[in-house]
Amino acid sequence: MFNPRHWRQLVAGFATAVLALAATSAHAAFSITTRWDGGDAAKPQYEVDTNAGLVFKIRAYDNGVSTQSAGDISSLV
């Protein structure tokens, strides 16, 4: 016969395994690639592909203009 204490440990272990596998697949659900604006190594951008049909670029440099700075989405592909 199963001891309730062992049953709880078994369920907790199973839940932990399911969460670990879910977290792994969620991390693999998108990709990040470094690109350079116009081929200039001083102007990096990060291209994020969500693998769901959405690709966007994030500027990693300050463009020197008040409307364009690091961290802005520069384009949707």
C-alpha positions in Angstrom: 0.0 0.0 0.0 1.2 3.5 -0.8 2.1 5.8 2.0 0.5 9.2 1.5 3.8 10.8 2.2 5.4 8.9 -0.7 2.5 9.7 -2.9 3.0 13.5 -2.3 6.8 13.1 -3.1 6.0 11.3 -6.3 3.5 13.9 -7.4 5.9 16.8 -6.5 8.7 15.1 -8.4 6.5 14.6 -11.5 5.3 18.2 -11.4 8.9 19.4 -11.1 9.8 17.3 -14.2 6.9 18.6 -16.2 7.7 22.3 -15.3 11.4 21.7 -16.2 10.5 20.3 -19.6 8.0 23.1 -20.3 10.6 25.7 -19.4 13.1 24.1 -21.8 10.7 24.1 -24.7 9.7 27.7 -24.0 13.3 28.8 -24.1 13.8 27.1 -27.4 10.7 28.7 -28.9 12.6 31.8 -30.3 16.1 32.7 -31.7 18.3 35.8 -31.4 20.8 36.7 -34.1 23.2 39.6 -34.1 23.1 41.8 -37.3 24.9 44.9 -38.2 23.1 48.0 -39.6 24.4 48.5 -43.1 27.3 46.1 -42.4 28.8 48.6 -39.9 30.2 46.7 -36.9 29.7 49.8 -34.7 25.9 49.5 -35.2 24.7 46.2 -34.0 21.1 45.1 -34.0 19.5 42.0 -32.6 17.1 40.1 -34.8 14.5 38.1 -32.8 12.6 35.3 -34.6 9.6 34.1 -32.5 9.2 31.0 -34.8 5.5 32.1 -35.0 5.8 34.3 -38.1 7.0 37.4 -36.3 10.6 38.6 -36.8 11.8 42.0 -35.4 15.1 43.9 -35.0 16.1 45.7 -31.8 18.7 48.5 -32.1 21.6 48.0 -29.8 23.3 51.4 -30.3 22.3 55.0 -29.8 21.6 56.6 -33.2 22.3 60.1 -31.9 18.8 61.3 -32.7 16.1 62.0 -30.1 13.7 59.5 -31.7 16.0 56.6 -32.2 18.0 55.0 -29.3 19.3 51.7 -28.0 16.6 49.2 -27.2 14.1 50.5 -29.8 12.5 48.2 -32.3 14.0 49.2 -35.6 11.9 47.0 -37.9 9.4 44.3 -38.2 10.3 41.8 -40.9 
